[in-house]
Amino acid sequence: MKSLKKYFAEGLGTFALVLFGCGAATIASVSQSGPEGIGLLGISLAFGLSVVVMAYTIGPISGCHINPAISIAMLAAGKLSVKDTVGYVIAQCIGAIIAAAVLYLLASGSAGFSMPEWGLGSNGWGDGYLGEYNMTSALVAEFVFTFLFLLVIFGTTAKNASPAMAGLAIGISLALIHMVAIPITGTSVNPARSLGPALFAGGAAMSQLWLFIVAPIAGGLCAALVRNVFLDD
């Protein structure tokens, strides 16, 4: 029962992250007052603040990973069991898919709605996607920013760190990452966050999904290695 509570918490947290973050990119980015909507800063804050509020909501239950790259990195660092890693990742993916389904339902209620290429806040790269950066830029960005994100998480959740500030620091770091990386890939650093919207958008979003699974996990594993070798627990 304790494990099921943790898995449910992870699913719920990932649901909230995708609904708030991708919802900001899909719905709130276009406002009645103009096409600019809340802009890049608003979308970045939506992702970052969703992590902050979920950290204090489900953190005491599951640790609030809400990201397969984090759970797999925690496994590599010896902080999570294989059983819980599998349970967390499955729950996170389910939560993200349900959130994307709800977002699709909401977005399709708008008059004249049609699913665009890379719709529902899907991640991507190349011609037609935001800044039209190439695959190399996308791969490097997702790897490096996930690496830095995990270092923040390892540092703020260490034994000698202040646990009350961990959720805030992690959320702020995610917002900062989005401020830089949105024009490149839309910012993933989270395979589950990429999976949900891509399943509904299809097309290019699905064909490019592999990068947003491989690069964040690789970046997280590299951060776990650095933590194990160079940083204090």
Beta strands, then each sheet from edge to edge (+ up, - down):
end
